[in-house]
Amino acid sequence: MPVAIITGASKGLGEALARGLAERGWDLVLDARDPVPLAEAAGLVSAHGTRVTALPGDVTDAAHRAELVAAAWRLGGVDLVVHNASALGAEPLVPLEELPLDGMRRALEVNLVAALGLVQEALPLLRSAAAGAVLVVSSDAAAEAYPTWGGYGASKAALDQLAAVLAVEEPGLRVWSVDPGDMATDLYAAAVPDDDDPRPEPATVVPAFLRLLDERPASGRYGAPALLEERR
């Protein structure tokens, strides 16, 4: 069975992706900071009959990243790395003039540096996989200038560039950066707590991510809404 590492997998898009892959028979290594919701998510995911290893920890910790890759190796290797863990920099979001520099550093550490660290740790196994792939979760804020989203958006824009360069340097892998679009997640609620407009549940965009795995298009940046629309 193929093996995936998914960060930020205790809820939201990470948990939805884990369920989508488990339904297809993938074995999984799941990460999140809070052990209780992570264990609950792992229990639900493992009900599909696949092997699931849940490792609570901070993805900015090099030792934790090594544990994730070692756990995947014990399951058979690494076919896919999904970097979904994200930090906003401030909760709720604030204009750049008010953004704490420590918050900006945290956003860069979680959204960018940890992604690179995990890929570096997993590269030997990804290269030896039959169809190795890296998938990083981006944002519309990486490409558009939205007030108060500057710190988060800058970290995601840097993540997009990192993924693009990785794709050139590792032509044997697929490297996709995916903007999932608006979703009803705890991250968005923390970012803009006064915005109660209805948004799609994360599970609704999972077919877009699965389409990438099925069709293996060229490495690059994709939007989940466009992938879903093309499939109709």
C-alpha positions as CSV (number, residue, x, y, z in Angstrom):
1,M,0.0,0.0,0.0
2,P,1.2,3.6,-0.6
3,V,2.2,5.6,2.4
4,A,1.5,9.3,3.0
5,I,2.7,11.8,5.7
6,I,0.1,14.5,6.4
7,T,0.8,17.4,8.8
8,G,-1.9,19.2,10.6
9,A,-4.1,16.2,10.3
10,S,-6.3,16.4,13.4
11,K,-9.0,18.5,11.9
12,G,-10.1,20.5,8.8
13,L,-8.5,19.8,5.5
14,G,-5.8,17.6,6.9
15,E,-8.3,15.2,8.5
16,A,-10.5,15.3,5.4
17,L,-7.5,14.4,3.2
18,A,-6.5,11.6,5.6
19,R,-10.0,10.1,5.3
20,G,-10.0,10.4,1.5
21,L,-6.7,8.6,1.2
22,A,-7.6,5.9,3.8
23,E,-10.7,5.2,1.8
24,R,-8.4,4.4,-1.1
25,G,-6.2,2.1,1.0
26,W,-3.4,4.4,1.8
27,D,-1.4,3.8,5.0
28,L,-0.9,7.1,6.9
29,V,1.4,8.9,9.3
30,L,-0.5,11.8,10.8
31,D,0.8,14.8,12.7
32,A,-0.7,17.6,14.8
33,R,0.2,19.5,17.9
34,D,-2.7,18.5,20.1
35,P,-2.7,14.7,20.9
36,V,-6.4,14.4,21.8
37,P,-8.0,15.5,18.6
38,L,-5.2,13.8,16.7
39,A,-6.0,10.5,18.4
40,E,-9.7,10.9,17.7
41,A,-9.0,11.7,14.0
42,A,-6.7,8.7,13.7
43,G,-9.3,6.4,15.2
44,L,-11.9,7.5,12.6
45,V,-9.4,7.2,9.7
46,S,-8.2,3.8,10.8
47,A,-11.8,2.5,10.6
48,H,-11.2,2.2,6.8
49,G,-8.9,-0.7,7.5
50,T,-5.6,1.0,6.7
51,R,-2.6,1.4,9.0
52,V,-2.5,4.7,10.7
53,T,0.3,6.1,12.9
54,A,-0.5,9.3,14.9
55,L,2.4,11.3,16.2
56,P,1.6,14.4,18.1
57,G,4.3,17.1,18.0
58,D,5.4,20.4,16.5
59,V,6.4,20.2,12.9
60,T,8.9,22.9,13.4
61,D,10.9,20.4,15.6
62,A,13.5,18.6,13.6
63,A,13.3,15.6,15.9
64,H,9.6,15.3,15.4
65,R,10.0,15.5,11.6
66,A,12.5,12.7,11.8
67,E,10.0,10.6,13.8
68,L,7.3,11.2,11.1
69,V,9.6,9.9,8.3
70,A,10.8,7.0,10.4
71,A,7.2,6.0,11.1
72,A,6.5,6.1,7.4
73,W,9.6,4.0,6.7
74,R,8.3,1.4,9.1
75,L,5.0,1.3,7.1
76,G,6.9,0.8,3.8
77,G,8.3,4.1,2.7
78,V,7.1,7.6,1.7
79,D,5.0,8.0,-1.5
80,L,3.4,11.3,-0.6
81,V,4.2,14.2,1.8
82,V,1.4,16.6,2.4
83,H,2.4,19.8,4.2
84,N,-0.9,21.1,5.5
85,A,0.1,22.5,8.9
86,S,-0.2,26.3,9.0
87,A,0.2,29.3,11.3
88,L,-1.5,32.6,10.8
89,G,1.0,34.9,12.5
90,A,-1.7,36.6,14.5
91,E,-5.2,35.5,15.7
92,P,-7.2,37.3,14.6
93,L,-5.3,38.8,11.6
94,V,-4.0,42.3,11.9
95,P,-2.6,44.9,9.5
96,L,1.2,44.6,8.8
97,E,1.9,47.6,11.0
98,E,0.5,45.7,14.0
99,L,1.8,42.2,13.1
100,P,4.1,40.9,15.9
101,L,7.5,40.0,14.4
102,D,7.4,36.9,16.6
103,G,4.1,36.0,14.9
104,M,5.7,36.5,11.5
105,R,8.6,34.3,12.4
106,R,6.2,31.6,13.6
107,A,4.2,31.7,10.3
108,L,7.5,31.3,8.4
109,E,8.7,28.5,10.6
110,V,5.5,26.5,10.3
111,N,4.4,27.3,6.8
112,L,7.8,27.4,5.1
113,V,10.8,26.2,7.0
114,A,9.1,23.1,8.5
115,A,7.9,22.2,5.0
116,L,11.4,22.3,3.6
117,G,12.7,20.4,6.7
118,L,10.2,17.6,6.2
119,V,10.9,17.3,2.5
120,Q,14.6,17.2,3.1
121,E,14.1,14.4,5.7
122,A,11.8,12.4,3.3
123,L,13.6,12.9,0.0
124,P,15.6,9.7,0.0
125,L,12.3,7.7,0.4
126,L,10.4,9.9,-2.0
127,R,13.0,9.4,-4.7
128,S,12.9,5.6,-4.3
129,A,9.1,5.5,-4.5
130,A,7.4,4.4,-7.7
131,A,5.4,7.7,-7.9
132,G,6.8,10.1,-5.2
133,A,4.9,13.3,-4.7
134,V,5.0,16.4,-2.5
135,L,1.8,18.4,-2.0
136,V,1.9,21.8,-0.1
137,V,-1.3,23.6,0.8
138,S,-1.2,27.2,-0.4
139,S,-3.7,30.0,-0.3
140,D,-5.3,32.6,-2.4
141,A,-3.5,35.1,-0.1
142,A,-0.2,33.9,-1.6
143,A,-1.2,35.5,-4.9
144,E,-3.6,38.3,-4.0
145,A,-3.1,41.4,-1.7
146,Y,-5.8,41.1,1.0
147,P,-5.7,43.5,3.9
148,T,-4.5,41.8,7.2
149,W,-3.4,38.7,5.3
150,G,0.1,40.0,4.6
151,G,2.1,37.9,6.9
152,Y,0.3,34.7,6.2
153,G,0.2,35.4,2.5
154,A,3.9,36.2,2.3
155,S,4.7,32.8,4.0
156,K,2.5,31.0,1.6
157,A,3.9,32.8,-1.4
158,A,7.4,31.7,-0.3
159,L,6.1,28.2,0.1
160,D,4.8,28.3,-3.5
161,Q,8.2,29.4,-4.7
162,L,9.9,26.7,-2.7
163,A,7.7,24.1,-4.3
164,A,8.4,25.4,-7.8
165,V,12.1,25.2,-7.3
166,L,11.9,21.8,-5.7
167,A,10.0,20.6,-8.8
168,V,12.9,21.8,-11.0
169,E,15.5,20.2,-8.8
170,E,13.7,16.9,-8.4
171,P,12.2,16.1,-11.9
172,G,11.5,12.6,-10.8
173,L,8.9,13.8,-8.3
174,R,5.6,15.5,-8.7
175,V,5.5,18.7,-6.6
176,W,2.1,20.4,-6.4
177,S,1.1,23.6,-4.6
178,V,-2.6,23.7,-4.1
179,D,-4.9,26.6,-3.2
180,P,-7.9,24.8,-1.7
181,G,-10.2,27.9,-1.8
182,D,-12.5,29.2,0.9
183,M,-13.3,26.5,3.5
184,A,-15.1,26.3,6.9
185,T,-12.0,25.6,9.0
186,D,-10.9,26.6,12.5
187,L,-7.9,28.4,10.9
188,Y,-10.2,30.7,9.0
189,A,-12.4,31.2,12.1
190,A,-9.4,32.2,14.1
191,A,-8.2,34.5,11.3
192,V,-11.5,36.4,10.8
193,P,-13.7,35.5,13.8
194,D,-16.4,38.1,12.8
195,D,-17.0,36.6,9.4
196,D,-19.8,34.1,9.7
197,D,-20.6,33.7,6.0
198,P,-21.2,30.1,5.0
199,R,-18.2,28.3,3.5
200,P,-17.8,24.8,2.0
201,E,-16.6,22.0,4.3
202,P,-13.0,20.8,3.7
203,A,-14.3,17.4,2.5
204,T,-15.8,19.0,-0.5
205,V,-12.4,19.9,-2.0
206,V,-10.7,16.5,-1.3
207,P,-11.7,15.2,-4.8
208,A,-9.5,17.9,-6.3
209,F,-6.5,16.6,-4.4
210,L,-7.3,13.0,-5.3
211,R,-7.5,14.0,-8.9
212,L,-3.9,15.2,-8.8
213,L,-2.9,11.8,-7.5
214,D,-4.9,10.0,-10.1
215,E,-3.8,12.0,-13.1
216,R,-0.4,13.1,-12.0
217,P,-0.3,16.3,-14.0
218,A,2.9,18.4,-14.3
219,S,4.3,19.9,-11.1
220,G,3.0,23.4,-10.5
221,R,0.4,25.5,-8.7
222,Y,-3.2,24.4,-8.9
223,G,-6.5,25.7,-7.5
224,A,-8.9,23.2,-6.1
225,P,-12.0,24.9,-7.4
226,A,-10.7,24.8,-10.9
227,L,-9.8,21.2,-10.6
228,L,-13.3,20.4,-9.4
229,E,-14.9,22.4,-12.2
230,E,-12.8,20.7,-14.9
231,R,-13.9,17.3,-13.6
232,R,-17.6,18.1,-14.1
